[in-house]
Amino acid sequence: MSSPETQQTIQKKVVIAACFGTFLEWYDFLTFASLAIYFSVLFFPSGDPVAALLASLGTFGVGMIVRPLGAALFGSLGDRHGRRTIFLVTIIVMGVSTVCVGLLPTYEQVGLLAPALLLLLRMLQGLSVGGEIGGAAVYLTEHAPEGRRGLYTSVLQLMGPLGMMASTLQIIALQYFLSEADFKAWGWRIPFLLSALLLVVSIKSRMNLHESPVFRHLREKNGLAKTPLRDCFRDRQTLGRMGLLFFCISAGGSLLFFSAQVYTNVFLKTVVNLPAAQAGALVMMSTLALFPATLFCGWLSDRIGRRPVLLAGLISGALTIYPVFQGLLHYGQQATPDTAMITLLLLVLVIPLACITGPQTATLPELFPARTRYTAVALPHNLSAGWIGGMSPFMVTWLGVHFGDPLAGLWYPTGLLILAALIGLFFLPEVRNRPLDQ
């Protein structure tokens, strides 16, 4: 039996490895998204700029499409061969493919081979993200101390916003210090090449980790699943909870993250017409507020349960999205925009998002039996992020254009959050004290 000091050291290493790797995943994924407009010029024929931009955005979208495939593949392998092994494989695939993007020849140099290679690397990124996101949640939760899983695992949810901030700030800095010509010629490669340093640190941290104690216990008693994916679909309770994860928890989290952290920036710049730098600064303040709020909600879920915190997030999100954006439009289009009220409104959206992100990491593994947990978590979570969260930008924009009202599109996330809240009210179980080795 490990001493408390030894166990505490192991848990600290697990948190660092899980968080650093997930940060790298999001940093890489979002850097690609931020530079899509440049890729349209660099990797696609320049005869039709609109077609080239659409092709570039389509290449980014492929990463979202293959995420569920990565979840099914790596989830199944993680349930059969161990969390640690797959945990290491996903970060290597993501890191190497990202560094290779920074080394790619352009369309001008090699023709159609350039977009083909870019597409291949993007698919590898998507596959690895699909395995990483669910795997990190399972691995971290299975190492978490009893009674503190919510707080202990909530730090993982901070890595998405942190990766987004790091990627955005780095690109802004490069564009500030480099000329437009230099950035287009070679500066865009720097964020991808810097991933090599992050990758080395991440691999080193994960190489020093041990297998999850839950998986070791399963292996010792010969309880491993031989066909995890098939077993998930055969077990009615597991399948039902995968549906709950898809329509309720993961859907709510992705919709709220899009509304509070992504679309707010777009809305303030394109609809409210605030200067880009000002809009970005205001949204970044709300991102910073999300960090302590997420930790608090993780802690709160350890005290009062996962279910009430998650339901509070879904219900408050459904009630606040539309009026918050209505307020942003009102206060932002005054003769002198009221930045204090805009900041307050952005913080209002942080609260429901934190209610989801705080307990989410712990809740996902707690819902499922140990032998198929990796697969059962990763597949519906990535499907929901791609199909529901990933469709949000398109649906919100399309509805706004169709009805000639920039606020009309917000009924898409609002309606789905109402549905998620109703499903949660009727079917979401309390899993706070559930043993993880069952």
C-alpha positions in Angstrom: 0.0 0.0 0.0 1.4 3.4 -1.0 2.0 5.9 1.8 -0.1 9.1 1.8 2.9 11.1 0.6 3.6 8.7 -2.2 0.0 8.6 -3.3 -0.2 12.4 -3.2 2.9 12.5 -5.4 1.4 10.1 -7.9 -1.8 12.1 -8.0 0.1 15.3 -8.6 2.0 13.8 -11.5 -1.3 12.5 -13.0 -2.9 16.0 -12.9 0.2 17.6 -14.5 0.4 15.0 -17.3 -3.4 15.0 -18.0 -3.7 18.8 -18.0 -0.5 19.5 -19.9 -1.4 17.0 -22.6 -5.0 18.3 -22.9 -3.7 21.9 -23.1 -1.4 20.8 -26.0 -4.3 19.1 -27.7 -6.5 22.3 -27.6 -3.6 24.6 -28.4 -2.8 22.6 -31.5 -6.5 22.2 -32.5 -7.3 25.9 -32.1 -4.1 27.1 -33.8 -5.2 25.3 -36.9 -8.7 26.9 -36.7 -7.2 30.4 -36.2 -4.9 30.1 -39.3 -7.5 28.6 -41.6 -7.8 31.9 -43.5 -4.1 31.8 -44.3 -4.2 28.1 -45.3 -6.7 29.0 -48.0 -4.0 31.0 -49.8 -1.0 28.7 -48.9 -2.4 25.3 -49.6 -5.2 25.7 -52.2 -5.4 27.0 -55.8 -5.5 30.8 -55.7 -7.8 31.2 -58.8 -11.0 31.4 -56.6 -10.4 32.9 -53.2 -13.9 32.0 -51.9 -13.6 28.4 -52.9 -10.1 28.2 -51.4 -11.4 29.6 -48.1 -14.3 27.1 -48.1 -11.8 24.2 -48.8 -9.6 25.4 -45.9 -12.6 25.6 -43.5 -13.7 22.2 -44.8 -10.3 20.8 -44.0 -10.7 22.1 -40.5 -14.1 20.5 -40.3 -12.8 17.1 -41.2 -11.0 17.1 -37.8 -14.4 17.4 -36.1 -15.9 14.7 -38.3 -13.2 12.1 -37.5 -13.2 12.8 -33.7 -15.9 10.2 -33.0 -13.9 7.6 -35.0 -10.9 8.4 -32.9 -13.0 8.1 -29.8 -14.3 4.6 -30.9 -10.8 3.4 -31.9 -8.8 4.7 -28.9 -11.6 4.2 -26.4 -11.8 0.5 -27.3 -8.1 0.1 -27.2 -8.0 1.9 -23.8 -10.5 -0.5 -22.3 -8.6 -3.5 -23.7 -5.0 -2.5 -23.2 -4.8 0.2 -20.6 -5.5 3.9 -20.1 -1.8 4.8 -19.8 -0.7 3.3 -23.1 -3.4 5.0 -25.1 -3.0 8.2 -23.1 0.6 8.3 -24.4 -0.3 7.3 -28.0 -2.9 10.1 -28.5 -0.5 12.9 -27.4 2.2 11.6 -29.7 -0.1 11.4 -32.7 -1.4 14.9 -32.0 2.0 16.4 -31.4 3.8 14.9 -34.3 1.0 15.7 -36.8 0.9 19.3 -35.6 4.6 19.8 -35.9 4.4 18.3 -39.4 1.9 21.0 -40.4 4.6 23.6 -39.7 6.9 21.7 -42.1 4.5 21.3 -45.0 5.3 22.5 -48.5 2.8 25.0 -49.9 0.6 24.6 -53.0 3.0 26.8 -54.9 5.8 24.4 -54.2 4.2 20.9 -54.7 0.7 21.6 -56.1 -2.2 19.3 -55.0 0.1 17.3 -52.8 0.0 20.2 -50.3 -3.7 20.1 -49.5 -3.7 16.3 -49.6 -1.0 16.3 -46.9 -2.7 19.0 -44.9 -6.0 17.0 -45.0 -4.2 13.8 -43.8 -2.5 15.6 -40.9 -5.9 17.2 -40.0 -7.5 13.8 -39.9 -4.7 12.5 -37.5 -5.3 15.6 -35.3 -9.0 14.8 -35.1 -8.5 11.2 -34.4 -6.1 11.9 -31.5 -8.4 14.6 -30.0 -11.2 12.0 -30.1 -9.2 9.6 -28.0 -7.5 12.2 -25.8 -10.5 14.1 -24.4 -12.4 11.1 -23.1 -9.2 9.3 -22.0 -7.9 12.2 -20.0 -11.2 12.4 -18.1 -11.2 8.7 -17.3 -7.5 8.5 -16.3 -7.7 11.5 -14.1 -10.9 10.5 -12.4 -9.7 7.0 -11.7 -6.7 8.5 -9.8 -8.8 11.1 -8.0 -9.1 11.0 -4.2 -12.5 9.9 -2.8 -14.8 12.8 -1.9 -12.8 15.3 -3.9 -13.2 14.0 -7.5 -15.1 17.1 -8.6 -12.5 19.6 -7.5 -9.6 17.4 -8.4 -10.7 16.8 -12.0 -12.2 20.2 -12.7 -8.8 21.6 -13.5 -8.9 19.5 -16.7 -11.8 21.7 -18.0 -9.6 24.8 -17.8 -7.2 23.5 -20.4 -9.6 24.3 -23.3 -9.9 28.0 -22.5 -6.2 28.2 -21.6 -5.2 26.5 -24.9 -7.4 28.9 -26.8 -5.9 31.9 -25.0 -2.3 30.8 -25.5 -2.9 30.1 -29.2 -4.7 33.5 -29.7 -2.1 35.5 -27.9 0.8 33.9 -29.7 -0.7 34.6 -33.1 -1.5 38.2 -32.1 2.1 38.7 -31.0 3.5 37.2 -34.2 1.3 39.4 -36.3 2.3 42.4 -34.3 6.1 41.8 -34.5 6.2 40.5 -38.1 5.2 42.2 -41.3 2.1 40.7 -43.1 4.4 39.4 -45.8 6.8 37.7 -43.3 3.9 36.2 -41.4 2.4 34.7 -44.6 5.8 33.5 -45.8 7.0 31.8 -42.7 5.6 33.3 -39.5 2.5 31.1 -39.5 4.8 28.0 -39.1 6.1 29.1 -35.7 3.1 28.1 -33.5 3.1 24.6 -35.1 6.9 24.2 -34.7 6.8 25.3 -31.1 4.5 22.3 -30.4 7.6 20.2 -30.6 8.8 21.6 -27.3 5.4 21.1 -25.7 5.3 17.6 -27.0 8.6 16.6 -25.5 7.5 17.9 -22.1 4.2 16.1 -22.4 5.7 12.8 -23.4 8.2 12.9 -20.6 5.4 13.6 -18.1 3.3 10.8 -19.3 6.1 8.3 -19.6 6.6 8.6 -15.8 3.0 7.6 -15.1 1.6 4.3 -13.9 -1.5 2.5 -15.1 -4.8 3.5 -13.6 -5.5 1.6 -10.3 -9.0 0.8 -11.6 -7.6 -0.8 -14.8 -5.0 -2.8 -12.9 -7.7 -4.2 -10.6 -9.8 -5.2 -13.7 -6.8 -6.9 -15.3 -5.9 -8.8 -12.1 -9.4 -10.3 -11.8 -9.6 -11.0 -15.6 -12.5 -8.5 -15.9 -11.3 -6.7 -19.1 -13.8 -6.3 -21.9 -12.7 -8.1 -25.2 -15.2 -6.1 -27.3 -15.8 -2.8 -25.4 -17.6 -1.1 -28.2 -20.0 -4.0 -28.8 -20.5 -4.4 -25.1 -21.5 -0.7 -24.7 -24.3 -1.1 -27.3 -25.5 -4.5 -25.8 -25.8 -3.2 -22.2 -29.1 -1.2 -22.0 -28.0 0.9 -19.0 -24.7 1.8 -20.6 -26.4 2.6 -23.9 -29.0 4.8 -22.1 -26.3 6.7 -20.2 -24.4 7.2 -23.4 -27.5 8.8 -24.8 -27.8 10.9 -21.7 -24.2 12.0 -22.1 -24.8 12.9 -25.8 -28.0 14.8 -25.4 -27.6 16.3 -21.9 -24.2 16.7 -20.3 -21.8 17.0 -23.3 -24.4 18.8 -25.4 -25.0 21.4 -22.7 -21.2 21.9 -22.1 -20.4 22.3 -25.8 -23.4 24.7 -26.4 -22.6 26.8 -23.5 -18.9 27.0 -24.3 -19.7 28.0 -27.9 -22.2 30.7 -26.7 -20.1 32.1 -23.8 -16.6 31.9 -25.2 -16.7 31.7 -29.0 -19.8 33.4 -30.3 -19.6 36.3 -27.9 -16.4 37.4 -29.6 -17.9 37.0 -33.1 -21.1 38.8 -32.1 -19.3 41.8 -30.5 -17.2 42.3 -33.6 -19.6 41.6 -36.4 -23.0 42.6 -35.0 -22.3 45.1 -32.2 -19.4 46.5 -34.2 -16.9 46.9 -31.4 -13.3 47.1 -32.4 -11.7 43.6 -32.6 -9.1 44.3 -29.9 -11.8 45.6 -27.5 -14.1 42.7 -28.1 -11.3 40.2 -27.6 -10.2 41.9 -24.4 -13.7 41.8 -23.0 -14.2 38.1 -23.8 -10.8 37.3 -22.4 -11.9 38.8 -19.0 -14.8 36.4 -18.9 -12.5 33.5 -19.8 -10.3 34.4 -16.8 -13.4 34.5 -14.6 -14.3 31.0 -15.8 -11.2 29.5 -14.1 -12.1 30.1 -10.5 -15.8 29.6 -11.2 -15.1 26.1 -12.7 -13.0 25.1 -9.7 -15.7 26.3 -7.3 -18.4 24.4 -9.1 -16.2 21.2 -9.1 -15.8 21.7 -5.3 -19.6 22.4 -4.9 -20.4 19.1 -6.8 -18.4 17.2 -4.2 -20.5 18.8 -1.4 -24.1 18.7 -2.8 -23.8 16.3 -5.7 -23.2 16.4 -9.5 -26.9 16.4 -10.4 -28.0 19.7 -8.9 -24.9 21.6 -10.2 -25.3 20.3 -13.7 -29.0 20.9 -13.8 -28.4 24.5 -12.5 -26.1 25.1 -15.4 -28.5 23.7 -18.0 -31.5 25.6 -16.7 -29.7 28.9 -16.1 -28.0 28.6 -19.5 -31.3 28.2 -21.3 -32.8 31.2 -19.4 -29.9 33.6 -19.9 -28.4 33.1 -23.4 -31.0 35.1 -25.4 -31.4 38.1 -22.9 -27.6 38.3 -22.5 -27.0 38.8 -26.2 -30.0 41.1 -26.4 -28.2 43.2 -23.7 -24.9 43.0 -25.5 -26.6 44.5 -28.5 -28.3 47.2 -26.5 -25.3 48.4 -24.4 -22.8 47.9 -27.2 -24.6 50.0 -29.8 -25.0 53.1 -27.6 -23.2 56.3 -28.7 -20.5 55.3 -26.1 -20.6 51.5 -25.5 -21.2 50.7 -21.8 -18.2 48.3 -21.3 -19.1 47.8 -17.6 -22.5 46.4 -18.5 -21.0 44.3 -21.4 -18.5 42.8 -19.0 -21.2 42.0 -16.4 -23.4 40.3 -19.1 -20.4 38.2 -20.3 -19.9 37.2 -16.7 -23.5 36.1 -16.4 -22.8 33.5 -19.2 -19.8 32.2 -17.3 -22.0 31.0 -14.4 -24.0 28.3 -16.3 -20.9 27.2 -18.2 -18.9 26.7 -15.0 -21.8 24.7 -13.5 -21.3 22.2 -16.4 -17.5 22.3 -16.7 -16.9 22.0 -12.9 -18.4 18.6 -12.3 -18.3 17.3 -15.9 -14.9 15.6 -15.9 -15.8 13.5 -12.8 -19.3 12.8 -13.9 -18.4 11.3 -17.2 -16.5 8.3 -15.8 -18.8 7.9 -12.8 -21.7 7.2 -15.2 -20.2 4.0 -16.6 -18.8 0.6 -15.5 -15.1 0.3 -15.4 -14.7 -2.4 -18.1 -16.1 -0.2 -20.9 -15.7 3.2 -19.3 -13.2 4.7 -21.8 -15.3 3.8 -24.8 -18.6 4.8 -23.2 -17.2 8.2 -22.3 -15.2 9.1 -25.4 -17.7 8.1 -28.1 -20.9 10.1 -27.2 -18.8 13.0 -25.8 -17.0 13.5 -29.1 -20.2 12.9 -31.2 -22.0 15.6 -29.2 -19.1 18.0 -29.5 -19.0 17.5 -33.2 -22.6 17.1 -34.2 -24.2 19.5 -31.6 -21.5 21.9 -30.6 -19.7 21.8 -33.9 -22.9 22.7 -35.8 -23.6 25.7 -33.6 -21.6 28.3 -35.6 -23.4 27.2 -38.8 -26.9 27.0 -37.3 -26.7 30.3 -35.4 -25.4 32.1 -38.5 -27.9 30.5 -40.8 -30.9 31.2 -38.6 -29.8 34.9 -38.2 -29.5 35.3 -41.9 -32.7 33.5 -42.7 -34.9 35.5 -40.3 -33.0 38.8 -40.8 -32.4 39.1 -37.1 -28.9 38.6 -35.5 -30.6 37.3 -32.4 -32.7 34.7 -34.1 -29.9 32.1 -34.3 -29.6 32.1 -30.5 -32.8 30.0 -30.3 -30.7 27.1 -31.5 -28.6 26.8 -28.4 -31.5 27.9 -26.2 -33.8 25.3 -27.5 -31.3 22.5 -27.2 -30.4 23.5 -23.7 -34.1 23.4 -22.7 -34.2 19.8 -24.2 -31.0 18.9 -22.3 -32.4 20.3 -19.0 -35.6 18.3 -19.4 -33.7 15.1 -20.1 -31.5 15.8 -17.1 -34.5 16.4 -14.8 -36.0 13.1 -15.7 -33.0 10.8 -16.3 -29.8 12.2 -14.8 -28.7 10.1 -11.8 -26.6 11.2 -8.9 -23.2 9.5 -9.2 -21.0 11.5 -6.8 -20.2 8.6 -4.4 -20.2 5.8 -7.0 -17.3 3.4 -6.6 -15.1 3.5 -9.8 -13.9 -0.1 -9.7 -17.3 -1.6 -10.4 
